[in-house]
C-alpha cells in the first residue's frame, strides 16, 4: 500500500474538506454584499502578500521601509508648484527618505517585544503622513511651509477658526492621500508580516543570523545617512541649511525629513550664526555724496535737490556705540553694535514734522491689494490712495509668516524673521520695543487703542499687542462686539469704535492713535459661505470673469464702506485736517493662488511668470491727511512695509535713530541708481528677492531685471553687493528680536 493511501486512510492525517463558499443571495442586503466584497478583497491582498514574502521576506520588508518615506518626500515635492521637481533637492529627498526608513527598520529589528515595535512604527508612519499633508496644504494655500513647533502652538486656533478651510484644503489634496497615508495603512494591515516575530528560538544559529542581520543593517543605515548628510552640504544652499534656516527655505531644498531633523537640532542647540567679519562691517558702510542723490519722484525732484543743499540733520539719537563696544562682553552684541554704528543714517527733509501733533489712524488691511481700488466702485479708497502722497513703487512681502509677519513689519519697521522656530511678532513678546507705534504715541500722551474684529487671541495678539504699546487692545471675545458671521464686518468694527476716539479728541483735546487689524477681506473667496462676499455681491457689477476674484473684490467692499464711514465721521467732527490715515496690507491675497492650475491673482493683476516672485507683492500704501489732499505728490521710490514706521517718525517729528531699523524714511534722499549704500532705499524680501531704483532681483531665477533706462556698469558686482546688503538687513533684523537688542542699546 502506498504512502499516499496510508495518509488518506489515517483519520488524523486526512485533509480537511475544502470550504464551500455559499453564493450570496440575490436578495441579500447591499450593505452585506459590500462588507463581503471588502473582506474578500482584503483576504486576497493578504494572501498575495503572504505568498511572496518567503524566501524574499527580508528584502520585501526592508524595501517597504526604505521606499515608504522616499514616496512621501517625492509626492510632497510634486505637490509644490513653487519648486522645480528635478535637481539636487530631489536626490536629497530620496536619500533622506531611504536613510530614515533604514533607521526605523533597524529599530523595529532591535526592539525585542514586537507588539511594542509595531505600535511605535505605526505611530511614526501616521505622524509623518500627517505632517506631509499639512505642509503640502500649507504650501498651496499660503505659499509657505511652517515650523512644526509653531504649527503645534497655533493648532488650537486654526482648528477652531478655520475648520472649513482645513477641510477644503484636505479635499483639494485628496489625490495625495494614497502616497502619504498609504504606507501607514499598509503597515497597519500587514504589521505582523512586516514586523514578524523572528528568532524566537534561542539557538546558536539564530544568534549568528541575528548578529549578521544587525551588522548589515547598521552598515546600510550609516552609508545612507552619510550620503544624505553629504548631499545637504553640497551645492549653493548652505545658508538655508544653517543660519538662514526656515521651514520654507528648507523643505524645497532638503525635504521634509531633513527639515524635521534641523528643527529638532536647532531647537536644542540653537540655530547656527552667520560668520561675519567685524572689519567687513566697517568697510561696507558707505556714505552717499551729494552727487549720488536722486529724486524720490518726478514732482519731488526740485525739493529733493533742495533738501541736499540745505544739509538737513541726520535722524540719529545720542547713542554712545564706542562705549557699548568697549563694554561688550558678548561677541554677538559687539557684532551688532559694530554693524549699527557703521550704518549711514538717513537725513531729515522738508517733510520732517509735517504731521506733528496730529491724530494717527493706522490700519493693517487683511489681504488688501490694488485689485480692491477702483475710482467708481470704491471712491473712498481711491481718494485716499490717489491724492496726497501717492506711492507707485510700494511692496508688501508676505515674509513667510502670513498675517502676523505683515503686522509686525507694519508696527515695528523690522523685517519679520523666524526666531527659534517662532515668527518675529511672537518671539518679541517680552522684548523692549521702544520704536513700536503704540509705545511711541503712548509716551507722547496720546490716547492709544487697538482693535481687531477677528478672534482677539488669534496669533496671540492679546500677548503681543500690549508689548507694542497697545495696552487697550480689544477684539472679538474681549470687548469688541461684532456680529457672528464669517468673515466679520470691517464697517461694523469702525462704527463701534471710532466715535469714542473722535469724541475724546474734540471734547478734551487729547490726540489719539487707533490701530485696526481688519478681516473682511479674508479668504476663502466664494459666494456661498463668505458672508462679506455674499453681502456685497451686487456692488461689483459685471466683475472680472473669475468667480474667486469677484468674491475677493466683493468681500473687500466692506473695507471701502468702513473707510467711507471713517472719512464722514472725521469730516463731520471737523478734524479731517488734524488726522493722518495710514493703511497697508498684511500680504497679497494668497487665497487666490490656491488652485495649482491657475494663479487667479496673477491673472487678475496682469502679472506674468517672469515677474511673479516680486510683483505679486506690489501693493498700495495709503498715507493721507486732509491737510495734504490738494497737494498730491507722486513718489516712485522703491519702498515696503518696513519703511512705514521710520517714515511716520520723521513726519510726526519724533526723535528716532534711523540706523536701528530695517526700513528707511521713504522721503529721505536715495542714492544714485546702481550705487550701493547702507542708507539706500530697497524693498527687501526675506527670501532673497529685492527691488531698488536700479531694478529688481529674482533669487529663484538668479536674474537681475534693470529698471527702464538703466544700464548697470557691472551688473554682477552690483547684484553681489546688493545681496550682501539685503542679507545683512535680514540677519540683523533677526538679531534685534533674538537678543532683545533695543534693551541692550537703551540700558
C-alpha positions in Angstrom: 0.0 0.0 0.0 1.5 3.3 -1.0 2.3 6.1 1.5 -0.3 8.4 -0.1 -3.1 5.8 0.5 -2.0 5.4 4.1 -2.1 9.1 4.7 -5.6 9.4 3.3 -6.9 6.5 5.4 -5.3 7.8 8.5 -8.1 9.9 10.2 -5.5 12.2 11.9 -3.8 12.9 8.6 -6.9 13.1 6.4 -7.1 16.5 4.7 -9.8 18.8 5.7 -12.7 19.2 3.3 -12.4 22.4 1.3 -14.5 25.2 2.5 -17.5 25.7 0.3 -18.4 29.3 -0.3 -22.0 29.8 -0.4 -23.0 32.2 -3.1 -24.6 35.5 -2.0 -28.3 35.5 -2.2 -29.6 37.9 -4.8 -31.9 39.4 -2.2 -29.1 39.9 0.4 -28.9 43.5 1.7 -26.5 45.7 -0.3 -24.5 46.5 2.9 -23.8 42.8 3.4 -22.6 42.4 -0.1 -20.3 45.4 0.3 -18.8 44.1 3.5 -18.3 40.7 2.0 -16.6 42.2 -1.0 -14.3 44.3 1.2 -13.4 41.2 3.3 -12.7 39.1 0.3 -10.5 41.8 -1.3 -8.5 42.2 2.0 -8.1 38.4 2.1 -6.8 38.3 -1.5 -4.3 41.1 -0.8 -3.2 39.4 2.4 -2.9 36.1 0.5 -0.9 37.7 -2.2 1.4 39.4 0.3 1.9 36.1 2.2 2.6 34.2 -0.9 5.6 36.3 -1.9 7.1 37.0 1.5 9.2 33.9 1.6 12.1 33.4 0.7 12.2 37.2 0.0 10.7 38.3 3.3 13.7 40.3 4.5 14.1 42.1 1.2 10.4 43.0 0.9 10.3 44.3 4.5 13.4 46.4 4.1 12.3 47.7 0.7 8.9 48.7 2.2 10.6 50.8 4.9 13.1 52.3 2.5 10.5 53.3 -0.2 7.7 54.5 2.1 9.4 57.7 3.1 11.0 58.3 -0.3 7.5 58.2 -1.7 6.2 60.7 0.9 9.1 63.1 0.1 8.7 62.8 -3.6 5.0 63.4 -3.7 5.2 66.4 -1.3 7.7 67.8 -3.9 5.3 67.0 -6.7 2.5 68.9 -4.8 4.8 72.0 -4.5 4.0 74.1 -7.6 6.6 76.7 -6.4 9.5 74.3 -6.6 11.3 72.7 -9.5 10.9 68.9 -9.3 14.3 67.8 -10.7 17.5 69.0 -9.1 19.8 68.4 -6.2 16.8 68.7 -3.8 15.2 65.5 -5.4 18.4 63.5 -4.5 18.4 64.9 -1.0 14.7 63.8 -0.7 15.5 60.3 -1.9 18.5 59.6 0.3 16.9 61.3 3.4 13.8 59.1 3.0 15.8 56.0 2.5 18.1 56.7 5.4 15.1 57.4 7.7 13.4 54.2 6.6 16.5 52.1 7.2 16.9 53.5 10.7 13.3 52.7 11.5 13.7 49.2 10.1 16.8 48.7 12.3 14.9 50.0 15.4 12.0 47.6 14.7 14.5 44.8 14.3 16.2 45.5 17.7 13.1 46.0 19.8 12.5 42.6 21.4 8.8 43.0 22.0 7.4 43.1 18.5 4.0 44.4 19.7 5.7 47.5 21.0 7.8 47.8 17.9 4.7 47.7 15.7 2.9 50.3 17.7 5.9 52.7 17.5 6.3 52.2 13.8 2.6 52.7 13.0 2.6 55.9 15.1 5.7 57.3 13.3 4.3 56.4 9.8 1.0 58.1 10.5 2.7 61.1 12.1 4.9 61.6 9.1 2.0 61.2 6.7 0.0 63.8 8.6 3.0 66.2 8.6 3.4 65.8 4.9 -0.2 66.5 4.2 -0.3 69.6 6.4 2.9 71.0 4.9 1.7 70.3 1.3 -1.7 72.1 2.1 0.1 75.0 3.8 2.4 75.5 0.8 -0.5 75.5 -1.6 -2.7 77.9 0.4 -0.1 80.2 1.9 2.9 79.7 -0.3 4.9 78.7 2.8 6.0 75.8 5.0 5.6 76.3 8.7 7.9 75.3 11.5 6.5 72.2 13.3 6.6 73.8 16.8 4.7 76.8 15.6 2.1 74.6 13.9 1.5 72.9 17.3 1.3 76.2 19.0 -1.3 77.5 16.5 -3.2 74.2 16.1 -6.0 75.1 18.5 -6.6 78.5 17.0 -6.5 77.1 13.4 -8.9 74.2 14.1 -11.3 76.4 16.0 -11.4 79.2 13.4 -10.7 77.8 10.0 -12.0 74.2 10.1 -13.9 74.8 6.8 -10.7 75.9 5.1 -8.8 73.0 6.6 -11.4 70.5 5.2 -11.3 72.3 1.9 -7.6 72.0 1.7 -7.6 68.4 2.6 -10.2 67.7 -0.1 -8.1 69.6 -2.6 -5.2 67.3 -1.9 -7.1 64.1 -1.7 -5.0 62.7 -4.5 -2.0 62.9 -2.2 -3.6 60.7 0.5 -2.6 57.3 -1.0 1.0 58.4 -1.2 1.3 59.8 2.2 -1.1 57.7 4.3 -0.8 54.6 2.1 2.4 53.2 3.7 0.9 53.8 7.2 -2.3 51.9 6.3 -0.3 49.0 4.7 1.9 48.8 7.8 -1.2 48.7 10.0 -2.8 45.9 7.9 0.3 43.8 7.5 2.1 44.7 10.7 2.8 41.1 11.6 4.2 40.4 8.2 6.3 43.5 8.1 7.5 43.2 11.7 7.3 39.5 12.4 8.2 37.5 15.5 11.7 36.4 14.4 14.4 34.4 16.1 12.1 33.3 18.9 14.1 30.1 19.3 17.3 30.9 21.1 19.7 28.7 19.1 23.3 29.4 18.3 22.4 29.6 14.6 19.7 32.1 15.2 22.0 34.2 17.3 24.6 34.3 14.5 21.9 35.1 11.9 20.6 38.0 14.1 24.1 39.4 14.6 24.8 39.2 10.9 21.5 40.9 10.0 22.1 43.6 12.6 25.6 44.4 11.3 24.4 44.6 7.7 21.5 46.9 8.7 23.8 49.2 10.7 26.2 49.5 7.8 23.3 50.3 5.5 22.0 52.9 7.9 25.4 54.5 8.2 26.0 54.6 4.4 22.6 56.1 3.6 22.8 58.6 6.4 26.3 59.7 5.4 25.2 60.2 1.8 22.1 62.1 2.9 24.2 64.4 5.1 26.9 65.0 2.5 24.2 66.0 -0.1 22.9 68.6 2.3 26.4 70.3 2.4 26.9 70.1 -1.4 25.7 72.9 -3.6 24.9 76.6 -3.0 22.3 76.1 -0.3 24.5 76.1 2.8 23.0 79.3 4.3 19.5 77.8 4.2 20.8 74.7 5.9 22.4 76.8 8.7 22.0 80.4 9.7 19.2 81.2 7.3 17.1 78.1 8.1 13.4 78.3 8.0 10.9 75.6 7.0 10.1 77.5 3.8 13.7 77.7 2.9 14.5 74.2 3.9 11.7 71.9 2.6 12.1 72.7 -1.1 15.8 72.3 -0.9 16.3 69.5 1.7 13.0 67.8 2.1 10.5 67.2 5.0 12.7 64.8 7.0 15.8 66.9 6.9 13.7 69.9 7.9 12.3 68.0 10.9 15.9 67.0 11.9 17.1 70.6 11.6 14.3 72.0 13.6 14.9 69.5 16.4 18.6 70.1 16.3 18.4 73.9 16.2 15.6 73.8 18.9 18.0 72.1 21.2 21.4 73.6 20.3 20.3 76.9 18.7 20.4 78.0 15.0 24.0 78.4 13.7 25.1 82.0 13.4 26.4 83.6 10.2 30.1 84.1 10.3 30.5 87.9 9.9 33.9 89.7 10.0 33.8 92.8 12.1 36.2 94.6 9.7 33.9 93.8 6.8 31.0 95.5 8.6 33.0 98.7 8.8 34.1 98.6 5.2 30.6 98.0 3.8 29.1 101.2 5.4 29.3 103.6 2.5 28.4 107.2 2.7 26.4 108.8 -0.1 27.7 112.0 -1.7 25.5 114.9 -2.8 26.1 113.9 -6.4 24.7 110.5 -5.8 21.4 111.7 -4.6 18.4 111.0 -6.9 14.8 112.2 -6.8 12.1 110.4 -4.9 9.6 111.1 -7.7 9.0 113.3 -10.6 7.2 116.1 -8.6 9.8 115.8 -5.8 13.0 116.3 -7.9 13.5 120.0 -7.1 12.5 119.6 -3.5 14.9 116.7 -3.0 17.8 118.6 -4.6 17.0 121.5 -2.3 17.0 119.1 0.6 20.5 118.1 -0.1 21.6 121.7 -0.5 20.0 122.6 2.9 22.1 119.8 4.5 19.3 118.6 6.8 20.4 117.0 10.1 20.5 113.2 10.4 17.8 111.2 12.1 20.0 109.8 14.9 19.9 109.6 18.6 22.7 110.1 21.1 23.9 106.5 21.3 27.5 106.0 22.5 28.4 103.0 20.4 32.1 103.3 21.3 31.3 102.8 25.0 28.9 99.9 24.2 31.5 98.2 22.1 34.2 98.7 24.7 32.0 97.2 27.4 30.5 94.4 25.4 31.1 91.0 27.0 29.2 89.1 24.3 30.5 88.6 20.8 27.1 88.9 19.3 26.5 92.3 20.9 29.9 93.5 19.7 28.9 92.4 16.2 25.6 94.2 16.4 27.0 97.4 17.9 29.6 97.5 15.2 27.1 96.9 12.4 24.6 99.5 13.5 27.2 102.1 14.4 28.6 101.9 10.8 25.2 102.3 9.1 24.8 105.6 7.4 21.7 107.4 8.9 19.0 109.0 6.7 18.6 112.7 6.6 15.6 114.7 7.8 13.9 116.5 5.0 11.3 119.0 4.0 8.6 116.7 5.4 10.1 116.4 8.8 7.4 117.3 11.4 4.7 117.8 8.8 2.2 115.8 10.9 3.4 116.8 14.3 0.6 116.6 16.9 -2.0 115.1 14.6 -4.1 112.1 15.2 -3.0 108.8 13.7 -5.3 106.0 12.4 -3.3 103.0 11.2 -4.9 100.0 9.5 -3.4 96.7 8.5 -5.9 95.5 5.9 -6.3 91.8 5.5 -5.2 90.6 2.0 -5.5 94.2 0.6 -4.2 94.7 -2.9 -4.6 97.1 -5.8 -7.5 95.0 -7.1 -9.6 96.4 -4.3 -9.3 100.0 -5.6 -11.5 101.4 -8.3 -12.4 105.1 -8.9 -16.1 104.4 -9.5 -16.7 101.4 -7.2 -14.5 102.4 -4.2 -14.4 106.2 -4.1 -13.1 106.4 -0.5 -10.1 104.0 -1.1 -9.4 105.8 -4.4 -9.4 109.2 -2.7 -7.0 108.0 0.0 -4.6 106.3 -2.4 -4.6 108.8 -5.3 -4.5 112.1 -3.5 -1.9 113.5 -1.1 1.1 111.1 -1.2 0.8 108.5 -3.9 3.3 105.6 -3.7 3.8 103.9 -7.1 6.6 101.5 -6.1 5.4 100.1 -2.8 5.7 96.4 -1.8 4.2 94.3 1.0 6.1 91.0 1.1 4.4 88.1 2.9 7.6 87.3 4.8 6.6 83.6 5.0 4.7 84.4 8.2 1.2 85.2 6.9 -0.7 88.0 8.7 1.5 88.1 11.8 4.5 88.9 9.7 2.8 91.7 7.9 1.5 93.2 11.1 4.9 93.1 12.7 6.7 94.8 9.8 4.0 97.5 9.8 4.2 98.1 13.5 8.0 97.8 14.1 9.9 98.8 10.9 11.8 95.5 11.2 11.9 92.6 8.7 10.0 89.7 10.4 12.4 86.8 10.6 11.8 83.4 12.2 13.5 83.3 15.6 13.9 80.0 17.3 11.1 78.4 15.3 8.7 81.3 16.2 7.6 84.2 14.0 9.1 87.6 14.9 6.0 89.0 16.5 5.6 86.1 18.9 9.4 85.9 19.5 9.4 89.6 20.5 6.6 89.2 23.0 8.8 90.1 26.1 11.3 92.3 24.3 11.8 96.1 24.9 10.2 97.7 21.8 10.7 101.5 22.2 10.0 102.2 18.5 6.7 100.4 18.2 4.0 102.8 17.2 1.8 102.1 20.2 4.7 102.7 22.6 5.9 105.9 20.8 2.5 107.6 20.8 1.6 106.4 24.2 4.8 108.0 25.6 3.7 111.3 23.9 0.4 111.2 25.8 -1.9 110.1 23.0 -5.0 108.0 23.7 -3.8 104.7 22.2 -6.2 101.8 21.3 -6.1 98.8 19.1 -8.9 96.8 17.5 -9.4 93.6 15.6 -12.8 92.2 14.5 -11.5 88.7 14.5 -10.9 86.4 17.5 -9.0 88.5 19.9 -6.3 86.0 20.8 -5.6 84.6 17.4 -1.9 84.8 16.6 -1.6 85.5 20.4 -2.4 89.2 19.8 -3.6 89.6 23.3 0.0 88.9 24.3 2.0 90.6 21.5 0.0 93.8 21.1 0.4 95.1 24.7 4.1 94.8 24.3 3.9 97.1 21.2 2.2 99.7 23.4 -1.4 98.8 22.7 -2.5 98.1 26.3 -6.1 98.9 25.4 -6.5 96.1 22.8 -9.9 94.6 22.1 -11.1 92.0 19.6 -13.9 89.6 19.2 -14.2 87.9 22.6 -12.6 90.5 24.9 -14.7 93.7 24.5 -15.4 94.3 20.8 -18.9 93.4 19.8 -19.3 92.1 16.3 -21.9 90.1 14.5 -21.1 86.4 14.5 -20.6 85.8 10.7 -17.5 84.9 8.7 -15.7 87.0 7.9 -16.9 89.8 10.2 -17.6 93.3 9.0 -14.9 96.0 9.0 -17.7 98.6 8.7 -19.3 97.3 11.9 -15.9 97.5 13.7 -15.4 101.0 12.6 -18.9 102.1 13.6 -18.5 100.6 17.1 -15.1 102.2 17.9 -14.1 105.4 16.1 -16.8 107.6 17.6 -15.3 107.4 21.1 -11.8 108.3 19.8 -13.1 111.3 17.9 -15.3 112.5 20.8 -12.3 112.3 23.2 -10.2 114.5 20.9 -13.0 117.0 20.2 -14.0 117.4 23.8 -10.7 117.1 25.7 -8.1 118.0 23.0 -6.2 114.7 23.7 -4.9 113.4 20.3 -5.5 109.7 19.6 -3.7 106.8 17.8 -6.0 104.0 16.8 -4.7 100.8 15.3 -7.0 98.4 13.3 -6.4 94.9 12.0 -9.3 94.3 9.5 -10.6 90.9 8.5 -13.5 91.4 6.0 -11.1 90.6 3.1 -10.1 87.2 4.4 -10.4 84.1 2.2 -11.8 81.8 1.1 -13.4 83.7 -1.7 -16.8 82.4 -2.9 -20.4 83.4 -3.0 -21.6 80.6 -0.8 -20.0 80.8 2.6 -18.1 84.1 2.6 -20.6 86.4 4.3 -19.0 89.7 3.1 -18.8 88.5 -0.5 -22.4 87.5 -0.5 -23.5 90.7 1.2 -21.7 92.9 -1.3 -22.1 90.9 -4.5 -24.3 93.4 -6.3 -21.8 96.2 -5.7 -19.1 94.8 -8.0 -21.2 95.0 -11.2 -20.2 92.7 -14.1 -17.0 91.6 -12.3 -13.8 90.2 -13.8 -14.9 86.9 -15.2 -13.2 84.9 -12.4 -15.6 84.0 -9.6 -12.9 83.8 -6.9 -11.6 87.3 -7.9 -15.1 88.7 -7.9 -15.8 87.2 -4.5 -12.5 88.7 -3.2 -13.4 92.2 -4.5 -16.9 91.9 -3.1 -15.6 91.0 0.3 -13.3 94.0 0.3 -16.2 96.3 -0.4 -16.8 96.1 3.3 -13.4 97.8 3.8 -14.5 100.5 1.4 -17.6 101.1 3.4 -15.5 101.3 6.6 -13.3 103.9 5.1 -16.3 105.9 3.8 -17.7 105.9 7.3 -14.4 107.0 8.8 -14.0 109.9 6.4 -17.6 111.0 7.0 -17.1 111.0 10.8 -13.8 112.8 10.7 -15.3 115.4 8.4 -18.4 115.8 10.5 -16.3 116.4 13.5 -14.2 118.9 11.6 -10.9 117.1 12.2 -10.1 115.8 8.7 -7.0 118.0 8.5 -6.0 117.1 12.1 -5.9 113.3 11.3 -3.5 111.1 9.4 -4.7 107.8 7.9 -2.3 105.1 7.1 -3.2 101.8 5.6 -1.1 98.9 4.3 -1.8 95.2 3.6 -0.5 92.3 5.7 0.1 90.3 2.5 -1.2 89.8 -1.0 -4.4 87.7 -1.3 -2.7 84.3 -1.5 -6.1 82.6 -1.2 -6.5 83.5 -4.9 -3.5 81.3 -5.7 -4.7 78.1 -4.0 -5.6 76.4 -7.3 -2.4 75.0 -8.7 -3.7 75.1 -12.3 -4.5 78.8 -12.2 -3.0 81.7 -10.2 -6.1 83.9 -10.2 -4.3 86.8 -8.6 -1.7 86.9 -11.3 -4.4 86.6 -13.9 -6.5 89.4 -12.5 -3.5 91.7 -11.8 -1.8 91.0 -15.1 1.4 89.6 -13.6 3.5 87.4 -15.9 5.7 84.5 -14.9 8.9 86.5 -15.3 7.9 89.0 -12.6 5.8 86.7 -10.4 8.2 86.4 -7.4 8.4 90.2 -6.8 5.4 91.8 -8.5 2.7 89.7 -6.8 3.8 91.6 -3.7 3.5 95.0 -5.4 0.8 96.8 -3.4 -0.8 100.1 -2.4 0.2 102.2 0.6 -2.2 104.9 1.9 -0.5 107.8 3.8 -3.1 110.6 3.8 -4.3 113.6 5.7 -6.9 116.2 4.8 -4.1 118.8 5.0 -2.2 117.4 2.0 -5.1 116.3 -0.2 -4.9 119.2 -2.5 -1.1 118.9 -2.9 -0.7 115.5 -4.5 2.8 114.2 -4.9 3.8 111.1 -6.9 6.6 109.1 -5.2 8.3 106.3 -7.2 11.0 105.5 -4.6 11.1 101.7 -4.0 9.7 101.1 -0.6 8.0 98.4 1.5 6.2 97.8 4.8 9.3 98.2 7.0 9.6 101.8 5.7 6.3 102.8 7.2 7.4 103.3 10.9 10.6 105.3 10.2 8.7 107.4 7.7 6.0 108.2 10.3 8.6 109.0 12.9 10.0 111.6 10.6 6.6 113.0 9.5 5.5 113.4 13.2 8.8 115.0 14.2 9.6 112.2 16.6 13.2 111.6 17.6 14.5 108.2 16.5 17.6 106.6 15.2 17.3 105.6 11.5 20.2 103.2 11.8 18.2 100.8 14.1 15.5 99.9 11.6 15.3 97.5 8.6 13.3 100.2 6.7 14.2 103.7 5.8 12.3 107.0 5.7 10.7 107.0 2.2 11.2 110.7 1.9 14.9 110.7 2.7 17.2 111.2 -0.4 18.1 108.0 -2.2 21.5 107.0 -3.8 22.0 107.2 -7.5 20.7 104.0 -9.2 23.5 101.5 -9.5 25.2 102.7 -6.3 25.1 100.7 -3.0 25.0 102.3 0.4 23.7 101.4 3.8 21.1 104.2 3.8 19.7 103.4 0.4 16.1 102.6 -0.3 15.5 98.9 -1.1 12.4 96.7 -0.7 13.8 93.6 1.0 12.1 90.2 0.8 13.4 87.7 3.3 13.6 85.0 0.6 16.4 87.0 -1.1 14.5 89.0 -3.7 14.8 92.8 -3.7 13.8 95.9 -5.6 15.8 99.1 -5.9 15.7 102.2 -8.1 18.1 100.3 -10.4 15.8 97.3 -10.9 14.6 94.1 -9.3 16.4 90.8 -8.5 14.7 87.4 -8.6 16.6 85.0 -6.4 14.7 82.0 -7.8 15.9 82.7 -11.3 19.1 84.3 -10.1 18.3 87.1 -12.6 18.5 90.9 -12.3 16.0 92.9 -14.3 17.2 96.5 -14.8 14.7 99.4 -14.5 13.7 101.1 -17.7 16.5 103.3 -18.9 19.1 102.0 -16.5 22.2 100.1 -17.8 24.5 98.9 -14.9 28.2 99.4 -15.3 28.9 96.0 -13.7 25.7 94.0 -13.1 27.4 91.1 -11.4 29.2 93.4 -8.9 26.0 95.3 -8.2 24.0 92.2 -7.6 26.6 90.8 -5.3 26.8 94.0 -3.3 23.0 94.2 -3.0 22.7 90.6 -2.0 25.2 91.2 0.8 23.3 94.4 1.9 19.9 92.7 1.9 21.3 89.6 3.7 22.8 91.8 6.4 19.5 93.7 6.9 17.6 90.3 7.3 20.3 88.9 9.6 20.4 91.9 12.0 16.6 92.2 12.0 16.6 88.7 13.3 19.3 89.5 15.9 17.4 92.6 17.1 14.5 90.3 18.2 16.5 87.3 19.2 18.8 89.2 21.5 16.4 92.0 22.6 18.9 94.5 21.2 16.9 97.6 22.0 17.1 96.8 25.6 20.9 96.5 25.2 21.2 99.8 23.5 18.9 101.8 25.7 20.1 100.3 29.0 
